[in-house]
């Protein structure tokens, strides 16, 4: 099975695509303006200690000073190991105005508030978070299975012991995405984080406050850290400068990867060459056409995502049951791919076409499970409900593609529908009636969209005349070109 990673680099936006046998499977987008600060490490300077709040403001060289609470300050013991932060301690015992302080961002700035900071430092790899000043080994609380937590912790404890003579200790947290990872997967992260911290420690020694000493890797380098596996044949990137940085990064941190990184110099855009742009456009539609002629309808809401399977134009060659079975089989593989491509997470309800044959149901579920095995995000299928629906969950790892690339419609506010012109006409009639009983004006002027005025002067003209006669005042209409179909204003004259 051929897998490639394509990286389209730009000064404002970088995109990475995972392509399997020429078909887009996953896409990642990073925009310069919305890139967060979480994980960045700064040499900061204390600008103001606030004893009343048990907190302090730290200048980290950004537009707004960062904020640190006493509970996020972990003093070092005699062995240079961090102790747990104490929320009841007096911050004046740890900080003073003008003091230099090495801090890491744990929460991005929001509105007028600066970044939330902590002194506990860490650097991340794909599966592990390394804490150089700690001796603790833990597992993400989001991994709920007790046996899996114990398995992962035992592996990391074993690996930490193996590398104890080569590197200077430290602690680890197993990340949520490590659920199901093998010992080989986790072992690959150990040299990476140790080298990363070793380089960072040298920069910290010479850093002057306020300045940044570590920034989380940009997307094109994270593809090497997070996506590279033995079955990835090559990584192609369309920026020569970024290609050189990728080669240098791989040579230092993952030398076994180096020969698989290529620069793409072609005039035709890299994503166009592989049809990625077209696939991205289709991934924003709620309808997915199947090769058989059937189709899926995919809807994402705050509560859950739903997938409805339909036969469409596919009528089969033998009977209706065969048609339904074939459509559901094709839909199962397509659904697994669409969940990855669109990065839909949380609760997912799939409405396959009803199947009478129990064996057909089992085969469709097995097909869905088979294709979901390729998904790096954890998935869980609960089976078929009494209503014939397949209920499953997929772990949220980042924002969905639709939420990254799109915003709610300013006309319908994300509802996906508008009130009809007829409905707006009747709302206007009711509002005019209310105001006629309250105000003693001479006339009414209605500002509204062209579509509603067309209906008022045509199908509803008799109703308008009746209303004028009832209230004893004339009603005039004026087109407001900037109004959408639901907007209107009634002006008293």
FENUR-V528505 format. One record per backbone hydrogen bond with DSSP energy under -0.5 kcal/mol. NH is the residue of the N-H (numbers start at 1). CO is the residue of the C=O. If there is no record, write none. Layout:
nh = (NH & NH)
co = (CO & CO)
This chain:
nh = (3 & 4 & 5 & 6 & 7 & 8 & 8 & 9 & 14 & 15 & 16 & 17 & 18 & 19 & 19 & 20 & 21 & 21 & 23 & 25 & 26 & 28 & 30 & 32 & 34 & 35 & 35 & 39 & 40 & 41 & 42 & 43 & 44 & 44 & 45 & 46 & 47 & 48 & 50 & 51 & 53 & 54 & 55 & 56 & 57 & 58 & 59 & 60 & 66 & 67 & 68 & 70 & 72 & 73 & 74 & 75 & 77 & 80 & 82 & 83 & 87 & 89 & 91 & 93 & 94 & 95 & 98 & 99 & 101 & 103 & 103 & 104 & 105 & 106 & 107 & 110 & 113 & 116 & 117 & 118 & 119 & 121 & 123 & 125 & 129 & 130 & 131 & 132 & 134 & 138 & 140 & 143 & 144 & 149 & 150 & 151 & 152 & 153 & 154 & 155 & 156 & 157 & 158 & 159 & 160 & 161 & 162 & 163 & 164 & 167 & 169 & 171 & 172 & 173 & 174 & 175 & 175 & 178 & 179 & 181 & 186 & 187 & 188 & 189 & 189 & 190 & 190 & 191 & 192 & 193 & 194 & 195 & 196 & 197 & 198 & 199 & 200 & 201 & 202 & 203 & 204 & 205 & 206 & 206 & 207 & 207 & 210 & 211 & 213 & 214 & 221 & 222 & 223 & 224 & 225 & 226 & 227 & 227 & 228 & 232 & 233 & 233 & 234 & 235 & 236 & 237 & 238 & 240 & 243 & 244 & 245 & 246 & 247 & 248 & 249 & 250 & 251 & 252 & 253 & 254 & 254 & 257 & 258 & 260 & 261 & 262 & 264 & 265 & 273 & 274 & 275 & 276 & 277 & 279 & 280 & 281 & 282 & 283 & 284 & 284 & 285 & 288 & 289 & 290 & 293 & 295 & 296 & 297 & 298 & 298 & 299 & 299 & 301 & 305 & 306 & 307 & 308 & 309 & 310 & 313 & 314 & 315 & 323 & 324 & 325 & 326 & 327 & 328 & 329 & 330 & 331 & 332 & 333 & 334 & 335 & 336 & 337 & 338 & 339 & 340 & 341 & 342 & 343 & 344 & 346 & 348 & 349 & 350 & 350 & 351 & 351 & 352 & 361 & 362 & 363 & 364 & 365 & 366 & 367 & 368 & 369 & 370 & 371 & 372 & 373 & 373 & 374 & 375 & 380 & 382 & 383 & 385 & 388 & 390 & 391 & 391 & 392 & 393 & 394 & 395 & 401 & 404 & 405 & 406 & 413 & 415 & 424 & 425 & 426 & 427 & 428 & 429 & 430 & 431 & 432 & 433 & 434 & 435 & 436 & 437 & 438 & 439 & 441 & 444 & 445 & 446 & 447 & 447 & 448 & 448 & 449 & 453 & 454 & 455 & 456 & 457 & 458 & 458 & 460 & 461 & 464 & 465 & 466 & 467 & 468 & 469 & 470 & 471 & 472 & 473 & 474 & 476 & 478 & 480 & 481 & 483 & 487 & 489 & 491 & 491 & 493)
co = (231 & 19 & 234 & 17 & 236 & 6 & 15 & 7 & 30 & 8 & 28 & 6 & 26 & 4 & 17 & 23 & 2 & 19 & 20 & 18 & 18 & 16 & 14 & 12 & 31 & 31 & 32 & 105 & 37 & 214 & 103 & 211 & 42 & 101 & 59 & 99 & 57 & 57 & 55 & 49 & 50 & 50 & 50 & 68 & 48 & 66 & 45 & 58 & 58 & 115 & 56 & 54 & 69 & 70 & 72 & 73 & 81 & 77 & 133 & 75 & 85 & 86 & 89 & 90 & 91 & 91 & 46 & 96 & 44 & 42 & 101 & 118 & 40 & 116 & 116 & 113 & 110 & 107 & 67 & 104 & 72 & 119 & 130 & 128 & 173 & 123 & 171 & 130 & 131 & 172 & 174 & 140 & 142 & 145 & 146 & 147 & 148 & 149 & 150 & 151 & 152 & 153 & 154 & 155 & 156 & 157 & 158 & 159 & 161 & 163 & 167 & 131 & 136 & 129 & 138 & 127 & 173 & 175 & 176 & 178 & 182 & 183 & 184 & 185 & 186 & 186 & 187 & 187 & 188 & 189 & 190 & 191 & 192 & 193 & 194 & 195 & 196 & 197 & 198 & 199 & 200 & 201 & 202 & 203 & 203 & 204 & 43 & 43 & 41 & 41 & 218 & 218 & 219 & 221 & 221 & 222 & 222 & 223 & 223 & 229 & 3 & 231 & 3 & 260 & 5 & 262 & 7 & 238 & 239 & 240 & 241 & 242 & 243 & 244 & 245 & 246 & 247 & 248 & 249 & 249 & 250 & 254 & 254 & 257 & 258 & 235 & 237 & 263 & 269 & 270 & 272 & 271 & 271 & 275 & 276 & 277 & 278 & 279 & 280 & 281 & 282 & 296 & 287 & 294 & 290 & 310 & 288 & 308 & 286 & 296 & 297 & 306 & 304 & 347 & 299 & 349 & 297 & 351 & 295 & 293 & 311 & 313 & 319 & 320 & 321 & 322 & 323 & 324 & 325 & 326 & 327 & 328 & 329 & 330 & 331 & 332 & 333 & 334 & 335 & 336 & 337 & 338 & 339 & 339 & 394 & 392 & 305 & 348 & 390 & 307 & 349 & 350 & 357 & 358 & 359 & 360 & 361 & 362 & 363 & 364 & 365 & 366 & 367 & 368 & 369 & 370 & 371 & 372 & 393 & 391 & 391 & 389 & 385 & 350 & 383 & 389 & 348 & 380 & 346 & 378 & 342 & 400 & 401 & 402 & 409 & 412 & 420 & 421 & 422 & 423 & 424 & 425 & 426 & 427 & 428 & 429 & 430 & 431 & 432 & 433 & 434 & 435 & 439 & 474 & 491 & 476 & 445 & 489 & 446 & 478 & 487 & 449 & 450 & 451 & 452 & 453 & 454 & 455 & 455 & 458 & 460 & 461 & 462 & 463 & 464 & 465 & 466 & 467 & 468 & 468 & 442 & 444 & 446 & 448 & 479 & 480 & 484 & 447 & 445 & 489 & 443)
